[in-house]
Amino acid sequence: DQQVKQNSPSLSVQEGRISILNCDYTNSMFDYFLWYKKYPAEGPTFLISISSIKDKNEDGRFTVFLNKSAKHLSLHIVPSQPGDSAVYFCAASVNTGTASKLTFGTGTRLQVTL
Amino acid sequence: GAVVSQHPSWVICKSGTSVKIECRSLDFQATTMFWYRQFPKQSLMLMATSNEGSKATYEQGVEKDKFLINHASLTLSTLTVTSAHPEDSSFYICSALTGGYQPQHFGDGTRLSIL
């Protein structure tokens, strides 16, 4: 049962344009969402997160949007840069205030071309 | 800040060998660490949650006698794959939490190959 889904396994975007990565979830108890970036043979690196009390969070070139009614979130990267090429995972948790375990999506491979 | 170091990064060993993987939080204390497993082109699957000074909590389907976890200090958790077999070959990644509402910070993973 895949509770967090990233339906696009790959995405190719030109440098300077906007990259939009999508994520859907099924568990309505999730209230904290994160995006991680991962290079091959490395661990994921935290990018940005959003709590369910918000619908948008922005950090530099990265913005995460949350649509609770649709159980959908997206990560926008603008402008996209070649160094952004990596696999992006969305993750969700039920934040109990203590150590909350993450449920990950299957990842989207982003390729930013020149 | 929030650096997590995982060692070794790559292990190749014979079937039947036990392999220990270390996960250290270098610049913070982690009361909780997590162990994940990732198969090629798949998601990270949580194996267990490791709490300092107590027994680990394993996810359904993960054999606790096969994957021994020890979290003896606030900066170190170890995962031992006992009597490893080729099907245990995978990418194992640990993460650590600085606090309840903080994101998990990940190590660089260990590629385990059992011949």
Interface residues (C-beta under 8 A of the other chain):
Chain A: V4 Y32 L34 Y36 A41 E42 G43 P44 T45 F46 S49 F89 N95 T96 G97 T98 A99 S100 K101 L102 T103 F104 G105 T106 G107
Chain B: V4 Q6 S9 T31 T32 F34 Q42 S43 L44 M45 L46 T49 N51 I93 S95 L97 G100 Y101 P103 Q104 H105 F106 G107 D108 G109 R111
